[in-house]
Amino acid sequence: MSFSPILLMGGSGEIGRLTAKALRLHHPDVPLLIGGRSQSKAQEVASVLGNAEAVIIDSHAEDLGLGDRRIGAVAVFYGDERLSGLRYAHARGIPHLSISSGIYEIAPEVAIHMQRPDAAAMVLGYEWLVGATTISTLAFAEAFARVETIRIGALVDDEDQGGPAVAEDFERLATVMPSVLARSDGAYVWRSSEDAGCAFQATDGTVIDAAGFSSIDIAGLAAVTGARDVSFAIGTGVSSSRRAGGAKSTEIIIELTGIDGAGASLRRRHAVFHPGGAAPLTALGVSMLLERLTGLDGKPATRPGLFFPYQVVDHAAYLARLEQEGGRLLTLPFA
């Protein structure tokens, strides 16, 4: 079966390169377009991949400078202020995925989708590490009859800061969102950065000071579980694996409380671990989303609609791929 090329806007950046590599590993025949502002950087990535082409993206052009060539899906790895990729995809009925928008920036994107909700699938891929947090949390929540609280702490190794696009995203978000979103006693609230700060324990028990973060995970997890209290915080420091003398990694600590099937109180504490750090785990989610959106996995392509990543990717397949890459879901003692 032949597939139209997948366009990776920002494909020469760290997460874009890793996503392209993951797609090439599992789908060697799918053509890729490595889109960017630098022809030489995009060509460098394309040459290594094979069956890939470097293209310069013109964000001011309705056709992105691509003319009338057929595209199978669009993935955007940077803050697309003009929503050029989305407008291009929506006008042509092409699946679209973006991972860089903040929770305050989704209104223009949703507005575009609402004009033609049957045009194509659109994924709000702004969850922390694109599905790693939500899919894992929902797997852990299966032990509960009712989830009451979800507290998430993401530990980013201070040697794992990502590329320029990631730095730009965090700087933009910090500037425009001084308050932090959380769900408290069933209500969505905005807390000051001082009130939203907290501490959590890493997988090795080390206490990590963290700042509250307005992740869209909060809204998605509250909606699907009904949890009345949901919070998210990010801490930067030495990851547990590096503290033990190994390489940097990324870890997400997930604490849940609620009621079990017998009506008794239940508390669980888990972690998501990936030995490569945040970027490979992000690329895992993006590549699997693109597989599902386009039908590369052999199943019918995702129907038109507006989705979170956890609504598109098969959870069992995701967790199996995570384990194949050396990642793990851990059960930890409750702090």
N, C-alpha and C positions, 0 to 999 in steps of 0.2 A: 504494500500500500504506500502511495506517495503522499507526502504532507507538504503543505505550504510552509515557507520559512517562518520561524519564530523570531520576532524582532526583540532584541535586548537593548533597550535604551539605557546607556550607561554600562554597556556590557564589558568595557575595558577596565572598569573599577574592580575592586577586590571581590565584592559579592557577585557582581556580574560575571567575572571570570570563573569563579567557583560554580556558579549556576550553569554556565555553558559547559564546563567540564563534567558536571554531574549529568546533564542531558546527553552529552556525547557518550559517556560511559554506558548509560542504559539504553540509549537510542542512537546508535552510530550513524544511522541513515538520515536523521532529521536535519534539514538545512537550517543554519542559524545566520542571522544578520547581527553583527556586532556594531551597534550604533553609538556614536559619540561625537565629540567636537574635534578630536584629534585623529586624523586619518592614520597616522603612523602608529599610535597606541592601539587603535581598533584593529589595524592590519596585523600587528604583532600577535594579538590574541587569536584572530581568525586563522593565521598561518599555522599556529600550533594545533588548533582544533581539527582542521580539515573540514571540508564540506561547509565552510563558513565564509562569509563575505563581510568586509568592513564597509560601513556606510556612514556618511556624515549626516547628522540630523539637523534639519532646518526647522527650529521650533516656531518660526514665523510663518511657515508655509502650511497651507491646509493639508497638503499631502506629505508633509515632513521632508520634502525633497526626494521622495521615493517614487514619484510618478504613479503609474497605474499597476505596479507589480502586486501580485497577490501575497497576502500576509496571513499566517495562521493564528497568531496571537501576539499580543504586545505586553512586555514586562518593563516596568520603569523602576530604576534603581537610585533615583535622585529626586530631590524636590522639584517637581515639574510645575512651576508657578503658573504657567500659561495653560496647564492641563492639555498641552499639545497632543500627548500620546493618547489620552482619554478621548479627546474630540475626534482624533483620527480613527481610533478603533470603533467608537460608537457610531460614527457616520457610516462605517462600512460593515457593521455587524460582526466585529471581531472581538473575541474575548480579551479582557484587559485586566492587568494586575499591577498595582503600585504598592510599594512598601515604605515610602518615606513620609507620607503626610501625617501631620499630627491630628489628634482627635478634634481640634478646633477647625481643621481645614477640610473636613469631609462634606460640609454643606454644599459647596459648588459642585463637587463630584456627584453627590446624590441627586442634585438638581438636574444635571445633565442626564443621568440614568433615567430619572422619572419622566423625561420627555418622550422616551421610547423604551419602556422597560422590557419590551420583547425583542430588543435589537441583538443582544448578546449577553454572555455572562460577564459580570464585573465583580472583582474580588477586592474587598477592603483589607489589604494585606499589611495592616499597620500593627498587628499584634507583635508582642515581643518575640523576636526571632521567628516570626511568620509561622505560627502554628505550634511551635515547640511547647509553649506555655499552656495554651488552651487544650490541645489534644491530650497532653499528659495529665492536666488537671481533671479533665473529664474521665480519663481512665481511672484515676485515683478515686474520683467521686462515685464510682460504681459500687463501692463498699457501703455507701450511705443510702438510707431511705429518704433522708432530708438533709441537705447541706445548709448550714446556718452562716458560717463564716469561711472566707477564703482570704488568706494572706500570702502574698507572693513577694519574695525577695530575690532579685537577680544580681548575681555577683559577676562583675566584669573584671577580668584580670587587668592590672594597670599596664601590662605589656600587650594588651589585646584591644587597642583602641580603634581598629578599623582604618579605612582610608579617608581621603578628604571629604567624600560625599557624606560619610557617617558623621564626621566632625561638624560639617555644615548643618546637618539635620539637628543635632543636639544643640548647637548654638542658636539656631532659629527657634526651636521649641522653648529653650530656656528664656529667650528674649520676649516672646509673645505670650507665654503662659506662666506667669509668676505664681499662679495658684495651681493646686493639684486636685484632680478629680478623685473621688472615692465614693463608695456606697456605704452609708451608715444608717443602721436601723431602718432599712428599707427605702431611704431617700438618697438621691444623688446630691453630693455636697462638694463645694470647692473649699479646700483648706489652704491656708497660707503655707509657704514653703517651710516655715519654722514649725508649724503644727503638724505637718505631714512627715517630718523626719522620724526615723525609727532605727532600730537595730535588729539584726537577725543573725542566726548562727549558720555559718557555712557547713558543708558536709563534714568537715573535720572538727566541728565544734567551735571554731574561732568566731568571735563576735565581730560582725561587720556593721559599721555605721552606714546608714543608707538615707537617701533623699527620696521623698515621694515622687512618683512619676505618673503622668496622666496617660496611661496606656489604654487603648481601646479594648484590651483584654477584660478590663473591669466591666464594661457594658455587656460584652458578649457572654462572659461567665455568669454575670448576675441574671441575664435573660434566660439562659438555658438551665441553670441550676435553681434559680429562685433565692439564692443566698442573699440575706439581708445586709451583710457586711462584707465588702470586698475592697481590698487595698493592694497597692503595688508600689514597690520601692526598688531602687537601684543602688547598689553599693560598688565602689571601685576599690580594688586592693589586690592582694596576692591570692590567687586561686588555691584551693586545697591541694591540687596536684603539684603545683609549683612549690608550695610550702613544704611538701614532702620530698622535694628534690627532683621532681619531674618537670615536664613541660607545662606551659600555660594551658588552661582549659576554661570552659564556661560552665556555670552551674546555676540552676534556678531552684530555689527552695520554695516548696508549696505546703502550706499548713491549712488543714481543713478541720472544722468541727461541725457536729451535727448529731443526727439520730440514726441508729442502725435499724435493721429490719425488725428487731424485737422491741423497739421503743427505748433502748438504752442510749445514754450519751456516748458519743464516739469522737475520738480525736486521732488524727493521722498527720504525720509529717513525712514528706517525701522530697526527692530532688531529681531533677533532670540534669544529666552530665554529658558533656561532649568533649572528647580529648583535644579536638582541633581548635576550640574557641568559638566565639560567637558567629564569625563569618561563615564557616562551613555548615553550621547548624541552620543559619538563615538560608543558605543556598539549598540545603536539603528541602526545606519547605517550599521555596520558590520553584525548584525544579519539579517537585511532585505536583504542585498546583498546575504548572504548565502542561505536564503529562495528562492530567485529568481534564483540564479545560479543552484541550485539543483532541483528546481521545488517543493519545500516543500509547496509553496503557492497554489498548485493545477493546475498550468499552466505548459506548456512545459518548460523544463530547458533551460537556456540561450544558444543560439547558440555559436559556437566557434567564437572567435574574441578578439580584444583588446579594452577595454572599460574604461571610467571614471565611477565612481559610479552613476552620474546623468543619464547616458545612460542605466543603468540596472534597477534601482529601479523605481517603479511606483510613480510618484510625489504625486498624491492625496493620495495614501495609506501611503506614508511616513509622510505627513503632518498630516494625521488623527492619526497615531501612536504617533507622537510627541505630539499632543494635549491630547491623552489618558494618556501620562506620565506626564502631567502637564506643558508641554512646550507650548509656544505661539509665534506667529508672531505678532509683534507690529508695529504700524504706529507712527512715532515720528515727532515732528516739525523739519523742516530743520534748522540746526544750522547756 
